[in-house]
């Protein structure tokens, strides 16, 4: 789970002028295809800012909010009325990784983290797609739309609001 969260954080943080971004916001459409060629699709909105803050708001097919910082992940799942909190031990610097992504052809870059290679596609100097294979060898494609980059993001957006009656699971 920790690796999946870090990979999600990585993928949300790869944007436009590939080495000089400090924030990103966009709608996303994420498709995960397994080895049986079955695909599940998620839709939502993502925001991220330096040094390592991200919020994935899933809207379809389920509602879920995933708050990520350099030291913890908080997942709020309204359908289950629960919150999962996990510590992250990683000192992973996403923006440095992005800065070091290598252009393989015009508007396409490769970035590496551990055993995973990310293909990053640009359109009009903005990240339009990120694809990779996850730890289960599923093909993951994240398409971005309505992108905004290098705009000031209110840090209050990264503070989760946890309903009092939700179960809290700490891991």
Buried (B, 14 or more C-beta within 10 A) or exposed (E): EEBEBBBBBBBBBBBBEBEEBBBBBBBBBBBBBEEEEEEEEBBBBBBBBBEBBBBBBBEEEEEBBBBBBBEEBBBBBEEBEBBBBBEBEBEBBBBEBBEEBEEEEEEBBEBEBEEBEBBBBBEEEBBBBBBBBBEEEBBBBBBBEEBBBBEEBEEEEBEEEBEEEBEEEEE
